Amino acid sequence: MARVGVIGGGQLAWMMAGAVEALGIELIVQTPHATDPAVGIASETILAPIDDAAATTQLASRCDVITFENEFIHLDALKPLEQQGVCFRPRLAALAPLLDKYDQRCYLEEIGIPQPKFMTLEGEMAKEKEESVLLSSSGQPMNLSELEFPLVLKARRHGYDGQGTFILKDSASLQDIWKKLEYAPVLLEEFIPFERELAVIAARSLTGDVVVYPVVETQQEEQVCRRVIVPADISSAVVEEIDAIAKTLLTSLDVVGVFGIELFLTASDKVLVNEVSPRTHNSGHFTLDACETSQFEQQLRAVTGLPLGSTAMRCQSAVMVNLLGYEYSQDDYLDKRQKLAALPQTFVHWYGKTESRPGRKLGHITVLFDAPQGSETPVDIHPRGMALAQQIESIWYG
């Protein structure tokens, strides 16, 4: 029986439960809290922060391979363990260019991946002077007055679900936000007036095989994903381009495991990569119910050296709706969950979190669609999917 260690015990690790049972894998989790979702499905748990190298040493002694639930890790603390023979998948060298958002942009540029124009702001900026000298991505000095707005500012580390991302309309906004971030190095990107946001999940095996799931449309509100429409209503040419981007990225990194790639699509069908996550991803939760192999099973297959599974869909199309916190409370929302579970072709996944707060991901729902029996006409997922998503959200948010 393979013993897999997972650094991080949130819902992404918790959703490995079905695959762990199906593949006969023993899961050992390193996570800081006994109430974290994955604690309930793990064979063993090491209660420690995910950047605790001593705890990871214990984890390594109990498993064959270690993988990651999130990217908030301390690479320098883990490198000595890898040098001592601990098997990390993805390997640390594959993660190194991705954890800092500016480094990630530089790496994507190096391998020719299309993306927004970008630069970094570094160095102490005088607090009173708007014309303070900054460092650009090329290392050349520049002034705030040279920037073209609107711009997107991102914290270079530890941002997720819109945290650490700001849309700036003018230099005064930049001054204000950067001051609040205590003048830490930040990433600046051109603002892309996209037509829609897309995402794709891809996986690479130990033998170098790459599989790509259907491209999805993600719909965000307040920079948090609310809905995922599967498949995205895009041309075959755009699908092929995104498949090629995913294969180029994973092959270049020589990575083993599952990656989530977020993208922009402009009105002229131009594809630009927004962000890369070196792990399973919210945009791929639909795979639990809609695909032959879920992204979570795919991750475990990849890191244990098993052949990758089929990414084919079991249905014609699907909609995934995130159940986000909308209040501060201690509530399991059982009544609402029962109403949602009564909807046809609906699968409710509740993460077992005990605390709700605005924007927190508490669960998700996937709804599957097929063409009417005897019909050869594909279902138009968008009007049906959006109508059902609105029904789900009216029940959830009230």
N, C-alpha and C positions, 0 to 999 in steps of 0.2 A: 504494500500500500504506500503510495507516494505521500509524503508529508510536506505540505506547502505552508510556509510562513507568510503572513500578510502584515505589512506595516500600515496600520490604520484600521479602525474598526467601525466605520460609519456604514451608511446604507449600501455603498458600492461593494463592500466586503460581505455585508449581509445578503445581498442578492446572489452571491455565489452558492447559497445553500443547496438549491436544487441540483446544480452541477456537481457539487461535492459528493452528494449522495449517488448520483448517476454514474460518476466516474470512479467511485470508490477511493476518494482522496480524503486525507486527514488534514484539517485546517487548524493552524495555530496562529492566533492574532495578537499583535502588540498594539495596545490602544490605551489611552489614559483613564477612561472611566468605565466602571462596571456596568453602567446603564447604556453604553454605546451599542447600537443595533447588532453588530456582528458577534458580540459576546455570547448571545444566546444560541448561535449555530456553530461556534467553534469547539473543537475537541479540547483545546487548551487556550488560556488567555494569559498574557503577560501584561499586567496593568502598569503601564509606564508611558510617558510622553513618546511620540513617534520619533523625536530626535534624540532619544536617550540611547547612546551607542552601547552602554553596558547592558541595557535590556535587549538590544538587538543581538548582542553576543549570546545571551541566553536563548533568544529565539533561534539563532543559527545552530545552536547545539541540539535543538529538538526537531529540526526539519531538514529536508533535502535541498530546498530552493526557497529563496525569499523574493516576493514580489511586493508591489506597492498599490495601496488604495488611493493615495493622493500624492501630490508632488511637493508637499511642504516638509521636505526632508533636509537633513544636513549632510551633504555629500562628503565633505572633508572628514566628518566623523565616521563615515561608513567605509571610506577608502582603505584604511588599515585592515578592516575585516575582509574586504575583497582580496587584498594582497595576501592574506592568510589562507585563502582558498574558499571563503564563503561565496556561494553562488547566488548572485543577484540577477534577476530577469524582470525588466530590462537591465542590462549591465549599466554600471554607473557612468561609463564613458558615453553611452547613448543618451543618458539623461542630462549630462552636463551642459549641452548647448541650449537646453529647453527651459530650465527652471527659472532663469531670469528672462523677462520678456524682451529686453533689449538684445541679450545674447541670442535669443530665439530668432528675432528679426534678422540679425546679422547672419545667422546660419542659413535661414531660408534664402536670403539674398545670395549667399555663397553657392548654393546648389541650384539657383535659378528658379525658385518658386515665386509666382506672382503674388504681390502683396502691396499694401499701401506704402507710400513714402513715409520715412520715419527718421527720428533723431533722438538723441538722449540729451537731457539737461543735467549737468553735473557741476559741482563746485558751489561754494557759499555765495549766494546772491545778496547784495546789499539790500537791506529791508526797506529803505526809503526810495531807492533809485530804480525807476522802471527801465533805464537804459543800461542796467548792469550787464557785464560781459558774461556770456554763457558758453558752454562747450557744445558744439554740434556733434553729430554722429561721426563726422570725419576728423574730429579733434580741432577744428578751426573755430576761433572765437566768433561770436555773433551777438547781436542785440535783440531784445524783445521786439523792437520795432520792425525787424526784418521778417518776423513770422506772419504767415497768412492764416487768418481765422475764417471759419471755425476749425478747431483742432480737437483731437482726443488725447487726453493725458491719462497714462496708466502707471500705477505703482509697478515697479519692476519685479517684485516678489509678493507672493501670498495674496493675490487678489483673485476672487472668484465670485460668481453670481452677481456681477456688477460692482462688487466692492473694490475700491481702489481704481475705478474708471470714471472719468469725468469728461463731459463735452464742454469745451471752452469757447466762448463767443468773442472774447477780446483779451488783451494783455492784462487788464485789471483782474479778470477771472483767473488767469494763469498765476499772477502774483499771489492772489488770495489762497488758491488751492495749494500752491507749492509751499506757502508759508505754513498752512495747516499740516502739511506733510513734513514739516521741519527741514525743508530743503534737501530731503533725501534725493538721490539720483532717480529720475523718472524717465519714462518713455513718452515721446510726443509722436503722434501719427496724424497724417492728413485725414480729414473727415470724409468718408465715402458715402455719397448719397445713393445707397444701394436700393435696388428694386425689391430684393428679399434676402433673407439670411438662410444659409444652407449649412448642413453638417453631414459628415460621413464618418463611419467607424471602419477601421481597417485593422487587420492582424497579420503578423509575420511569425513564421515558425522557426524552429532551430535549423531547419534545412533550407531556409530562405524563401519558402513559399509565402505568397501574400494573397489574402482574400479581402474583398471589399464588400461591405453591406450596401443596400440601396441608399442613394442620396436622399436626405430628408430636408424638409423646410422647417425651420424653427421660428417660432413667433415669440418675441420678447416683449415684456412690459416692465418698465423701470429697470431695464437691463437684466432682468431675470427671465429665464425661459418659462413661458406659460404653456405652450402647446408644441407638439411635433407632428407634422403631417407626412405620412409615408405612402408612396414615394413622392418626392417633390415633383411639381408640375413644371418640368424643365425639358429642354431639347436633348436628344441623344448625344449631340456634340458636347454639350455642357457636362453630361454624365461621364462621357469618355475622358474629358479633360480633368475632371475631379478624380476619377479612377487613376489616371496617370500621375497626378500630383501625389496621391496617397502612396502609390507604389514607389515613386521616386524618393519620397521622404523616408519611408520605412527601410528601403533598401540602402539608401545613403547612410543612415544611422546604424545599419547592421543590427537592428533592434529585434528583440523577441518579446512578443506580447501584443496587447491591444492599444490602439491610439484613437483618440477622438480629434477630428479636425473641423474647426468652424470656419465658414467662408462667407464672403459677400458676393452677390450677383448683381451687377449693374443693369440698367435698362437696355444696354447694348450687348448683353450676355457676356460681359467681361467678368472673369472669376478672379477673386483675390482672397488669399488666406487671411483670416482674422487672427485666430489663435490655434495652437496645437496643445493638446493635453495628453501626456504620456501614460494613459490609463483608460479604463472603462469610463464612459461618459454619459451624462444625462440624456443626450440626444439619441443614445442607443438603447434606452430602457425598453422600447417597443419590441426589441428582439426577444425578450423573455417569452412573449406570447405569440408573436407574429412570425418568427423565423425558425428554421430547422435547428439552428444552433444559436443560443443566446450569446451576447458579447461576454458574459461572465463565464460560461462554459468555454468559450473560445480562449479567454485569458488563461484558464487553467490548463486547457489542452496545450497551448503554446509553451507555457513555462515548464510543464512536465515532459515535454518532448513528444506528446501525442500528435497524430495528424490533425490538421485543422478540419473543423466541421463545415458543412454546407451553410452558406449565408442565404439560401433561397427562402422566400416568404411562404408561409403556410396559407396565406390568404391573399386576396388581391391588393388590399390596402389597409391602412390602420391610422388611428389617431391616438397620440399619447397626451394626456393632460396632467400637469404637475399639480398636486394638492399642496398649496403654499399656506403657511401660517398667515393669518390676517389680524391677529390679536395677541396680547400677552395673556397666556392662561396655562393651566394644567388640565388637559382634556384629551380624551381619546377619540372624541367625535364619533362614537359608535353609531348613533342614530343616523347621522349623515352618511356614514360608510355603508350602512345597510341599505339605504335608499339608492346609493350609487351602484351597489352590487346587484340590485334588482333590474338595472337597465340591460337590454339584450346585448349579447356578445361582448360583455364588459368584464374586465379583470382588474380587481382592486388590489394594489400592493401598498400595505401600510407599514411604515418603517419602525414602528414601536417606540418612537421618541416620546418622552414624557412631558416635554415643555414646548409650547407653541409660542412663536413670536413672528411679527410681520416679515414675510419673505422667506422664512425657513421652509425647506423642503421636508414635508411630513409624510408624503406618500405620492403615488401616481396611479393613474388609471389608463389602461389601454383598451381601445375598442377596435374590433376586427370587422372588416367589410369584405363581402364577396359579391360577385355579380349575381343577379337573380337567377334562380334555377332555370336552365334551358336557354338562357340569354348568352349570346356571344359578345354583347356590347359591354365594354369595360365600365365599371362604376366610376362616375366623376366624384372622387373623394372629397373635393374641396367644399361644395355646398353642403353635402351630407355630413362631412366631418366637422365643419365649422358649426353647423346647427347642433350637433350632438355635444360638441365641446362647450357651446354656450349653455346647453341644458345642464351639463355636469357642473359648470361653474356657478350657475344659478342655485343649484342645490348646495354646493359647497360654501359659496360666499354669502348666500342668502340675499 
